[in-house]
Amino acid sequence: MRLVGYAALIALTAAGAAVAGGAGARGGALSRSSATADEAPLAEAAPAAALLPGRPGFLPRLPAGAEQLAQVVVGTPPDWNTVPYKWVGRLQFKSASGNTYLCSAQFIAPKVILTAGHCIKNYENNSFHSDFIFLLQYRNGSYSHRYRGLCASVPAGYSLPANYSSESAEQKETDRFAASQYDYGMILLNAPSATGYFRAWQGSWKAGDWHGATKIGYPGDLAAGEELQSAHGALLFADDIWGVDTWPQLLALWQFNPYLTQGMSGGGWVGSLSPVEAPGNNVLISLSSFDITSHPEMAFGPQFNTTVFNALLDHVASGGCLPH
């Protein structure tokens, strides 16, 4: 069994683009990176994912009625002009090696988008990605607005020990699971959202508060990542799954769709999804982080830590991640 980090999810080649390296972490409670825009056109998408060893003996213990909770729509994109899909878009960026990749992201404040931490930082070499471009309401090469990333930050918990490279395979796996509990980050953009943003998120919640969620994003295995996709599934804590039993801030979403993998990284898991903007609707409760190759129909994501999440949002929204 292997774990697949959704990030390198869809790799792109950029034509004639200069690569700007992201700044490293600057210390303090949060890690930071600066970024500049890349105006170069992109060639066809090609899948590329780094596979990580996973735990043996994986066996999900699903809650009663889990299959009835799952409502999978394969290959049928939602209406990108409705709430909450109109707040979502495709994120592209460059790694330190100069390769261009894709993730999913969504607005959570006028000028701030939420995505996966690994779409911002490579935690294995502690390098930050750069040249963040966010294409709002992306669909088949078209989009409503194009934004340039000014800077990005991830929680301090999204990191590996300094001696990671010399650790045993078992210890490396443990450290990756631990870091995945903080696999989220935020990017400050150069202009406010033209369509609105998610106004509700919930972290540090308890079992029973949420039984299902809708996963959204741009999977490469459906329409080559050119169409926004969504699927509803049963939500459970990773502690309820054999083989992943010591990570209280990891969640699992069983959506019974094996095609919602690469490219979904950073796409939100939405509780009480509704086309109506109202209190209690469209609550972000996690995002896509990784999956397990033997069970691609199950996604894993971090449970937001309320204190860390709010501090990170305040930090980014205020421009605290800008270079000094």
Backbone torsions as a table, in degrees:
resi	resn	phi	psi	omega
1	MET	NA	141.3	179.7
2	ARG	-131.4	151.3	172.7
3	LEU	-95.5	138.9	177.3
4	VAL	-116.8	117.3	173.3
5	GLY	-77.0	124.8	-173.9
6	TYR	-62.9	-13.2	-166.5
7	ALA	-61.5	-55.2	-173.4
8	ALA	-84.6	35.1	-174.3
9	LEU	-53.1	-68.2	173.4
10	ILE	-125.8	122.0	178.9
11	ALA	-99.6	140.0	177.9
12	LEU	-123.5	157.4	172.7
13	THR	-106.8	134.9	-178.6
14	ALA	-102.2	135.2	-178.2
15	ALA	-92.5	124.0	173.4
16	GLY	59.0	36.6	-175.9
17	ALA	-106.0	138.1	173.7
18	ALA	-82.3	140.5	-177.6
19	VAL	-97.8	125.9	175.6
20	ALA	-105.4	122.5	-179.7
21	GLY	-76.6	140.0	178.4
22	GLY	-79.0	147.2	177.4
23	ALA	-71.5	150.8	179.9
24	GLY	-78.9	-178.2	179.9
25	ALA	-64.5	143.9	-177.1
26	ARG	-107.4	10.4	178.4
27	GLY	86.7	-176.8	-178.4
28	GLY	81.8	-165.8	-174.9
29	ALA	-74.0	-21.4	-175.7
30	LEU	-127.2	146.9	174.6
31	SER	-90.8	149.0	-175.4
32	ARG	-135.2	161.2	177.2
33	SER	-152.8	143.6	173.5
34	SER	-98.2	158.7	-179.2
35	ALA	-151.4	150.2	175.1
36	THR	-124.3	163.8	-174.0
37	ALA	-83.0	152.8	176.8
38	ASP	-119.8	118.6	-176.2
39	GLU	-93.6	1.0	-173.6
40	ALA	-70.0	147.1	176.0
41	PRO	-70.1	158.5	-178.1
42	LEU	-111.8	143.5	177.0
43	ALA	-86.8	-173.6	-177.6
44	GLU	-61.0	147.8	179.1
45	ALA	-75.2	144.5	175.0
46	ALA	-138.3	134.3	-176.8
47	PRO	-69.5	143.1	175.4
48	ALA	-157.1	118.3	-178.5
49	ALA	-137.6	140.7	175.4
50	ALA	-88.5	125.6	-178.5
51	LEU	-94.6	136.9	-179.6
52	LEU	-117.6	144.2	179.2
53	PRO	-65.6	143.3	-178.9
54	GLY	-120.1	178.1	-177.3
55	ARG	-80.5	142.2	175.6
56	PRO	-77.7	164.7	173.9
57	GLY	74.7	26.9	-179.7
58	PHE	-68.1	125.3	176.9
59	LEU	-148.1	109.2	-178.0
60	PRO	-70.4	143.0	172.8
61	ARG	-112.5	95.4	-173.1
62	LEU	-81.9	146.7	175.4
63	PRO	-68.7	158.2	179.5
64	ALA	-58.6	134.7	178.3
65	GLY	80.9	13.6	-176.0
66	ALA	-61.1	-41.9	-177.7
67	GLU	-66.1	-32.3	178.6
68	GLN	-70.8	-25.9	179.1
69	LEU	-73.7	-26.6	-174.9
70	ALA	-80.0	126.4	177.3
71	GLN	-129.1	96.2	-172.2
72	VAL	-97.4	128.5	173.5
73	VAL	-115.8	105.9	-174.9
74	VAL	-92.9	118.4	174.3
75	GLY	79.8	6.1	178.3
76	THR	-111.1	101.2	-176.3
77	PRO	-70.7	147.9	175.5
78	PRO	-72.9	170.1	178.4
79	ASP	-75.8	110.7	-174.6
80	TRP	-71.7	-6.2	178.9
81	ASN	-96.1	3.1	-178.8
82	THR	-108.0	160.7	173.4
83	VAL	-71.6	137.8	-1.4
84	PRO	-96.3	4.8	-172.7
85	TYR	-64.6	-25.5	-178.6
86	LYS	-72.8	-5.0	176.7
87	TRP	-97.1	1.4	-172.1
88	VAL	-108.0	152.7	177.7
89	GLY	-159.9	-178.1	-179.3
90	ARG	-101.9	133.0	-178.8
91	LEU	-107.3	131.1	174.4
92	GLN	-122.4	148.8	-176.5
93	PHE	-158.6	169.6	177.2
94	LYS	-113.7	139.9	174.0
95	SER	-82.3	172.3	179.6
96	ALA	-62.4	-24.6	179.4
97	SER	-81.8	-6.2	177.3
98	GLY	97.4	-2.2	177.4
99	ASN	-78.0	147.0	179.9
100	THR	-103.9	134.7	-176.0
101	TYR	-130.1	166.7	179.1
102	LEU	-121.7	146.7	171.0
103	CYS	-142.0	-178.1	174.1
104	SER	-111.3	154.7	-179.3
105	ALA	-158.9	167.8	179.9
106	GLN	-151.2	151.2	177.1
107	PHE	-72.1	135.3	173.4
108	ILE	-126.2	1.0	176.6
109	ALA	-159.4	166.4	-175.6
110	PRO	-49.2	-39.2	-177.3
111	LYS	-126.7	17.7	-175.5
112	VAL	-123.2	132.1	173.9
113	ILE	-112.1	150.3	177.4
114	LEU	-106.0	135.8	176.6
115	THR	-149.5	-175.5	177.7
116	ALA	-75.2	148.2	178.4
117	GLY	-60.5	-35.6	-178.3
118	HIS	-74.6	-7.3	172.0
119	CYS	-85.5	-2.3	179.9
120	ILE	-118.1	-35.7	-173.1
121	LYS	-140.8	140.2	170.6
122	ASN	-90.8	106.1	-173.8
123	TYR	-75.4	-12.7	180.0
124	GLU	-76.2	-33.9	177.2
125	ASN	-116.4	6.6	176.4
126	ASN	60.7	28.8	178.2
127	SER	-101.6	143.6	178.7
128	PHE	-95.7	145.1	174.7
129	HIS	-74.6	170.5	-177.1
130	SER	-144.3	-179.0	175.8
131	ASP	54.6	49.1	-179.7
132	PHE	-71.3	126.0	174.7
133	ILE	-126.8	126.4	-179.7
134	PHE	-113.8	123.4	-178.5
135	LEU	-108.0	101.3	-176.5
136	LEU	-70.2	136.1	179.4
137	GLN	55.9	41.7	-179.4
138	TYR	-64.1	139.6	175.8
139	ARG	-162.8	115.3	175.4
140	ASN	51.0	47.7	177.5
141	GLY	85.7	-8.1	178.8
142	SER	-108.0	158.5	177.9
143	TYR	-160.7	158.0	-177.2
144	SER	-81.6	-36.5	-178.7
145	HIS	-149.2	147.8	179.0
146	ARG	-116.2	129.9	-176.8
147	TYR	-122.8	149.6	176.9
148	ARG	-107.5	133.9	178.0
149	GLY	-77.0	130.7	177.9
150	LEU	-90.5	-40.3	178.8
151	CYS	-165.3	168.1	-177.3
152	ALA	-148.4	152.2	179.1
153	SER	-141.3	152.2	174.7
154	VAL	-130.0	158.7	175.9
155	PRO	-62.3	151.3	177.8
156	ALA	-60.8	-27.6	-179.7
157	GLY	-68.0	-16.4	177.9
158	TYR	-85.3	76.4	-177.0
159	SER	-159.6	164.9	177.7
160	LEU	-117.0	156.3	179.7
161	PRO	-60.7	154.6	-179.5
162	ALA	-61.6	-28.9	-178.7
163	ASN	-96.4	20.6	-175.3
164	TYR	-55.2	-42.8	-175.0
165	SER	-63.4	-23.4	-177.8
166	SER	-101.0	2.9	-178.2
167	GLU	-77.5	163.1	174.9
168	SER	-70.7	161.3	179.7
169	ALA	-59.2	-39.2	-179.7
170	GLU	-65.3	-42.4	-180.0
171	GLN	-69.3	-35.7	177.0
172	LYS	-61.3	-42.5	179.3
173	GLU	-62.5	-42.9	178.1
174	THR	-59.5	-43.5	-179.2
175	ASP	-67.2	-35.4	178.5
176	ARG	-67.6	-41.2	176.9
177	PHE	-61.9	-42.7	-179.5
178	ALA	-61.3	-43.9	179.8
179	ALA	-67.2	-32.6	-178.4
180	SER	-63.5	-19.5	176.9
181	GLN	-67.2	-14.7	179.2
182	TYR	-123.2	28.6	-177.0
183	ASP	-81.6	65.6	172.6
184	TYR	-147.2	156.0	-179.4
185	GLY	-160.0	171.3	-176.0
186	MET	-135.2	148.9	-178.2
187	ILE	-126.2	131.1	175.2
188	LEU	-87.0	127.1	-178.3
189	LEU	-101.7	168.0	-174.3
190	ASN	-82.5	-6.5	-179.9
191	ALA	-154.0	156.6	-179.5
192	PRO	-75.1	158.7	178.3
193	SER	-61.5	138.7	178.5
194	ALA	-90.1	-7.5	-174.9
195	THR	-121.7	-4.1	-177.1
196	GLY	108.0	-167.8	-176.1
197	TYR	-163.5	161.9	174.0
198	PHE	-63.1	129.5	-178.7
199	ARG	-108.6	-1.1	-177.8
200	ALA	-135.3	136.3	172.1
201	TRP	-146.4	156.8	-179.1
202	GLN	-138.7	129.8	176.8
203	GLY	-123.5	169.0	175.4
204	SER	54.3	35.2	178.8
205	TRP	-88.4	167.7	-174.2
206	LYS	-108.3	160.5	177.5
207	ALA	-55.6	134.7	-179.3
208	GLY	101.0	-20.0	178.5
209	ASP	-69.1	-37.6	179.5
210	TRP	-133.0	134.5	179.9
211	HIS	-111.0	-17.5	-179.4
212	GLY	-154.6	164.5	178.5
213	ALA	-155.6	161.2	177.1
214	THR	-108.7	124.6	-178.3
215	LYS	-94.0	132.5	-178.0
216	ILE	-128.9	153.4	178.0
217	GLY	158.1	-168.5	-174.3
218	TYR	-118.0	81.9	-178.4
219	PRO	-74.5	134.5	-179.3
220	GLY	-68.3	-22.0	-178.5
221	ASP	-82.3	-3.8	175.0
222	LEU	-125.2	119.0	179.3
223	ALA	55.7	28.7	176.3
224	ALA	55.0	28.8	179.3
225	GLY	76.5	12.5	-177.4
226	GLU	-91.6	-8.9	-177.1
227	GLU	-127.0	137.2	173.0
228	LEU	-67.4	135.5	-179.8
229	GLN	-127.0	158.8	176.6
230	SER	-147.8	153.7	175.9
231	ALA	-155.0	137.1	178.2
232	HIS	-93.2	144.2	-179.7
233	GLY	-151.4	174.5	178.6
234	ALA	-80.4	134.8	-177.0
235	LEU	-106.1	132.8	178.2
236	LEU	-149.2	163.0	176.8
237	PHE	-80.9	145.9	178.8
238	ALA	-61.0	-24.8	177.1
239	ASP	-61.8	-19.0	179.9
240	ASP	-89.2	10.5	-177.1
241	ILE	-120.7	130.2	176.2
242	TRP	-59.9	135.8	176.7
243	GLY	94.1	-15.5	176.7
244	VAL	-133.5	77.2	-166.4
245	ASP	-123.0	15.6	-178.6
246	THR	-133.0	21.6	-174.5
247	TRP	-124.1	88.2	-173.3
248	PRO	-65.3	-15.8	-178.9
249	GLN	-109.4	26.7	173.1
250	LEU	-113.9	133.9	179.0
251	LEU	-114.5	159.8	176.2
252	ALA	-129.9	141.1	177.8
253	LEU	-123.8	114.4	-178.7
254	TRP	-97.6	97.8	-174.5
255	GLN	-108.2	4.9	173.1
256	PHE	58.6	23.5	178.9
257	ASN	-124.5	108.1	-176.1
258	PRO	-76.7	-1.0	-175.7
259	TYR	-100.5	-2.6	-177.8
260	LEU	-95.2	65.8	-175.7
261	THR	-119.5	-102.4	-173.6
262	GLN	-56.2	130.7	-178.7
263	GLY	100.4	-16.9	180.0
264	MET	-80.5	-12.9	-176.8
265	SER	-48.3	128.6	177.0
266	GLY	89.9	-14.3	177.7
267	GLY	-68.7	137.1	-173.4
268	GLY	-72.8	154.3	167.2
269	TRP	-103.3	117.8	-170.2
270	VAL	-108.9	123.0	174.2
271	GLY	-91.4	146.2	-179.8
272	SER	52.9	47.9	-179.9
273	LEU	-63.4	134.0	-177.4
274	SER	-155.6	146.7	175.3
275	PRO	-75.2	-1.2	-178.9
276	VAL	-104.0	126.8	174.1
277	GLU	-80.0	111.8	-178.7
278	ALA	-158.7	154.9	177.4
279	PRO	-54.9	132.8	180.0
280	GLY	93.0	-12.6	178.1
281	ASN	-95.3	151.6	172.2
282	ASN	53.9	62.2	-179.5
283	VAL	-99.2	122.0	176.0
284	LEU	-76.4	122.4	-178.2
285	ILE	-120.2	-9.1	173.9
286	SER	-174.4	-171.4	174.4
287	LEU	-152.3	165.5	-177.0
288	SER	-74.3	125.5	-179.2
289	SER	-115.8	-57.6	-179.2
290	PHE	-154.1	168.7	173.0
291	ASP	-135.3	176.6	178.4
292	ILE	-113.5	127.4	-171.0
293	THR	-58.3	-32.2	-179.7
294	SER	-74.1	-16.3	179.3
295	HIS	-138.7	68.2	-176.9
296	PRO	-65.9	-13.5	178.4
297	GLU	-78.7	-3.8	176.5
298	MET	-113.9	127.6	177.9
299	ALA	-107.1	153.1	176.6
300	PHE	-119.3	146.4	179.4
301	GLY	-153.8	163.0	-179.2
302	PRO	-79.7	144.5	167.4
303	GLN	-85.0	120.9	-177.0
304	PHE	-59.6	131.9	170.7
305	ASN	-83.4	116.8	-171.9
306	THR	-53.9	-47.4	-178.1
307	THR	-64.2	-45.9	-178.5
308	VAL	-66.6	-44.3	-177.9
309	PHE	-61.5	-48.8	-178.4
310	ASN	-66.0	-38.3	178.4
311	ALA	-65.8	-39.5	179.1
312	LEU	-64.9	-42.7	179.5
313	LEU	-64.0	-44.6	177.9
314	ASP	-60.6	-41.3	-178.5
315	HIS	-62.0	-46.8	-177.3
316	VAL	-75.0	-45.8	-177.0
317	ALA	-61.0	-31.8	-179.5
318	SER	-82.4	-2.3	-178.5
319	GLY	84.4	14.6	-178.1
320	GLY	-65.7	-18.4	-179.0
321	CYS	-90.2	1.0	177.9
322	LEU	-68.5	146.8	178.3
323	PRO	-58.5	143.9	179.0
324	HIS	-106.5	NA	NA
